[in-house]
Amino acid sequence: MSSEEIKILAIESSCDETAAAVVVNGRDLRSNVISTQIPLHTLYGGVVPEIASRKHIERINQVVEQALDDADMGLEDIDAIAVTYGPGLVGALLVGVAEAKAIAFAANKPLIGVHHIEGHISANYIENKDLKPPFLCLVVSGGHTHLVRVVDYGQYEILGRTRDDAAGEAFDKVARAIGLGYPGGPKIEKAAKEGNPEAMAFTRPKVSDGIYDFSFSGLKSQVLNYINMAQMKGEKVSQADVAASFQQTVIDTLCLHAEMAIDEFKMDKFAIAGGVASNQTLRAAMEDMCKRKGVEFYHPSPILCTDNAAMIGAAAYYEYMAGRRDGWDLNAVPNLKLGER
């Protein structure tokens, strides 16, 4: 890696957070600005894509300006512009991509498109300065559940991914079903603290033809069926017990897959990332598993688990050092697969 300072202005707008950050050499965070839309989308019980796109348009310029101000830099100090170009909501992605291309063109700076999941993985580099590949990483968020072997910077082997609902998506749907509302992750976690995780014996989901793949739609259906049966019998449903039992089943599943991968690939470093990675019960379970296996455990702070631009700047640095540059034809790719270019 270069000994000089490489300063990257990064932009993230893949879902409902409008974010910009300045990151130096992939690990030194100089600013991290996030404008969230959660209060707005809570009114609708989930993210409304068109509203998200419009709010990104309203906020993107101010967020970028604030990120530069907070870093005490101008565009003349920046070496490259990075942006999430997939996966995500196509309208939301387009706002960030258009902003990044305009800035890069006007300031005559290199443009680097970054994969959203690669960003989540790279959030660990900011938090843990000593972390270097190879390592295993579990990315758990509202839209993604991936178990990834990080072979090197920018080089990934996907061991498993969700076949249907991502873990975070299942949290949202179950939270809605038991009357907790949106966003489901934090609400389920809070309610679960008052419940019994062994109250309901929900079956741990398995995928027969992919031992590392995930499937949470069946677990979600189990919860819905339990609630419907209880209502038909006139029985009271305990929000706390359902939340705790559902959460524990998800966590057990994630830990089991992670432990199997650690054993098979003989890994001594394991990291988690993504919005659900801020769940304290999940973190504690992963940490206990890693201690038992003699494996180093890494995780970002909660602010770096949510969608943010700092993680995009971290990932972009290693792309920049590898010589990757994108042209003015860079476009949003809503279903972009990790490792695709």
N, C-alpha and C positions, 0 to 999 in steps of 0.2 A: 504494500500500500504506500501511497505517496506521503511524504513528510509534510507537504504543504497543506494549508487549510482549503478544503473544497466545500464551499458553502452552497447549499441547495435550498431553493424555495419550493416547497411542496404544497399541493392542493389535493383535497379529498372531498368528493361530493357524491359518493356512490349510493347513498340512501337518504337519510334524513338529518345528517349533520353536515353543515358547511364548515370546512376547516382549512386552515393554512398554517404552515410552520416553517421555521428556518432551522436546518440541521447541518452541523459542520462535521465532516469526516464520518458520517453515518452513525455517530454515537453521542455527539455533543449537541444537546438541545438548547437552542438560543431563544426560541419562541414557539408557542403551541396554542393557537386560537381555535376554539370550537364554538360554533353557534348551533345549538340544538333546536330541533323542532318538536321534541317530545310533547310539550304541553299542548301544542296545536293538534297533533295526530291522536292524542289521548281522547279528544272529543269524538273521534270516529272509530275508536277501538283498534287502531292499527294505522300503518303508514299509507297515505293516499298518494300515489305516484305523481299525479298532476300537481297537487298542492306542494309536494316536496320540491318539484322542479321549479315552480314559481318562486318559492321561498329562497332557493339557492340563487336564483337570478337577483333577487332583492339584496342578498347579503354578501355575495361573493367578493365584490370589490372592497367593501369595508373590512372584511375578514383578512384579505390579502394585505391591505394597507396596514392593518393593526399588527399582523405578524412581522412585517418589515420594521415597523416602529418599535415593537417590543424587543426586537433583536438589535435595534439601533443600527440598522443597515438600510441602504438604498439598493435599487436594482443594479447599480454599477458595481456593487460589492458581491453580487450573486454570480456563481459560476454556471449554474444550470437550473432549469425549471422542470419539476417533476409533477406528475398528475396520475391519479387513478383512472384507468381507462376501461376497467372491467374486473370482475363481474359486478353487477348491480342493476339498479333501475336505469333504463336507457336514457330517459329524459334527464334524470339527475346527473348521470355520468357526463352527458353532453355539455352541461353547464360548466363543469370543471375542466373538461377537455378544451372547450372553446376559450375559456379564460386563460388556461396555460399556454395554448398556442398563440393567442393574441399577445400575451406578455413576452413570450420567447421571441416572437417575430419582431415586436417593437423594440425590444432591448438587445436583439441580436445575440440571444443565449441559446445553448443547446436545449433540446426538448427530450424528456425521458418519460415514456409511459410505464406505469407500474401496475402489476397485478395486485388486486386488493388483498388476497390471502397472503401473498408474499409480504405485503406490508404488515399484516398482523404478526406473522412470524418474526419479522425484523424489529418489531417493537421491543423484543427481548434484548436486542443489542444496545438499545438506549439505556435500559434499566440495569443490564448486567454487562459491564464493560469487559469482563473476562470471557464472556461466552463466544466460542468460535465453533464452526462446524467441524466434524459431523455431530449431529444430535437429532433426537426425535422431538417432534412438536405436535401437540394436539390443538387444532384450531377449532374453537367452539363458539359460534355466534348465532344470531338470528337467522341468517341465511346459509350458514356453512357448518358442517362438521367434518373435518378432515384429519386423518392421522398421517403425518408426513415425515419421511426421513430426509433431513436436510443434509445432503451429501457435501455441499460446498456452498459458498455464497452464490445465490442465483441458480443453484442446481438442486432439484427436488425429485424425490420418488414418492408418489402417493401410494400409501399402503392400504388405506381405506377411506371411504367417504360415505355420506348418507345416501341412501337409495330413495328417500322420500322426504319427510319432514326433518329439518335440522333440529338440533337440540333446543336452540333458542326459540324456534318456531313452535315447537311442542310446548315449551313453557308458556308462550303467549296464548296458545289455544286452550290449554288446561286452565290457565288463570282466568280466561274469559268464561269458561264453563262453570267454574265454581264461584263466579261473581267477584273476582278480584280486580278485573279490568286490565288496562294496558298502561305501561309495559309489563309483561308477565314475569320476566326474570327476577327483578328486584322484589316484586310483590309476592311471588311464590317463596322466595328465600326468606322474606320477613315472616310470612305466615307459618312456614315450616318450623321456625324456631319455637313455636308454641305447640307443635304437633308431635305425634308419635310416628316415626319413620317405619315402624313395623305394624302399624294399624291395618294396612291393606297389603295383601300379598300379590302385588302386581308382578306379572311375569317379565323377566329380563329379556328384551328383544334380541333375536339372533338372525343372522343372514346365512342360510345354509351354504350358498356357493361363494361366500366371501367372508372369511373369518374376521377380517379387520373392518368390514363395511358396517354401517350403522343403519338402523331403521327405527324411527320413533313414532311413525303413524299408528302402528299397532298398539303401542303403549298408550298413546293418546286415546285410542278407541276403547281400551280397557277402562280408562278413567271415566270416559263418557258413559260407558255401559254401566259401570258401578253407580254413577250418579242417577242414571235413569231408573235402574232397578230399585234403588233406595227411595226415589220419589214415588214410584208406583206402589211400593209397600208402605208409604207414609212414614218412612224412617228419616230421621234427621241426618243430614250430611255435614260432617265436620270439615270446614275449610282447612283448618290447620293440619288435621290428620291426612287428608287427601294430598295437600301440598307437600307434606313431609314424606309421605310414602312414594309419591310420584318423583320428587326430587332425588330421593335416595336410590330409586331404581335407575334413574338416568346416570347418577354418579357411579353406581356400581358397574354399569355397562361401560362407561368411559374408562374407568380404572382397569377393568378386566382386559379391554382391548390394548390399553397402554402397556400393561404388565406383560401380556403375551408378546408384544412387539419388542419390548426391552429384552426379553429372554431370547427371542429368535435372532435378533440382530446384534446381540451382545453390546448394547449401547450403555454408556456410563453417564450420559447427560440427557435430561428430559425437560421439555418446556411446554407451557400452555399459553394460549393466546386467544383473543377474541372476546366479545362482550360477556359471554357466559363464564369466561375465565376469571371474572371479578367475583364470582360466587364464592364466598368464604368457606362454605361447607365442601365444595368441590376442591378448592385449594388445599384444605386441610387433609382431605382424603388422598389427594395426589402426593402431597408431601409425606404422609405416613407411608404410602406405598413405596415411594422412592427411598425413604430411609431404610425400610425393610429390605430393599433390593441393593442398597449401597450405591445408589445413583444420585448424582447432583440434580437438584430441582430448581428450575428457573421460571419466573413469571413476571410479567410487567405490573406496574401499579395500576389501579382501576382506571385512571384517566387515560392510560395508554392501551387499555383493553377495548374501550369503546372505539367507534370509528374516529380516526384522527389523522392529521396530515404528518405528524412527527414520524409515524411508522412508515409513511410513504417516502419521506425524505431519507430515512435510514436505508430502506431497500434501494432507493435510487442511487445512493452513493456507490454501492457495489456494482450496480449496472453501469454507472458512469466510469468507474475504474476499469471495468471490463471492456470499455469502448463502445457501449451501446448508445446509439442516438436514434431518435425517431424523426420522421419528416412531417411536413405540414399536412400530410394525408392521414395522420393519426386520428382514429375514430373511436367512439364508444363501442365496446363489445360486451353486451349485457350477460352473455353466457360464456365468457372467456374461461378456459381451463387453465389450471396452474401448469406452468411450463410451456404454454403456447406463446408464440410471438406473432 
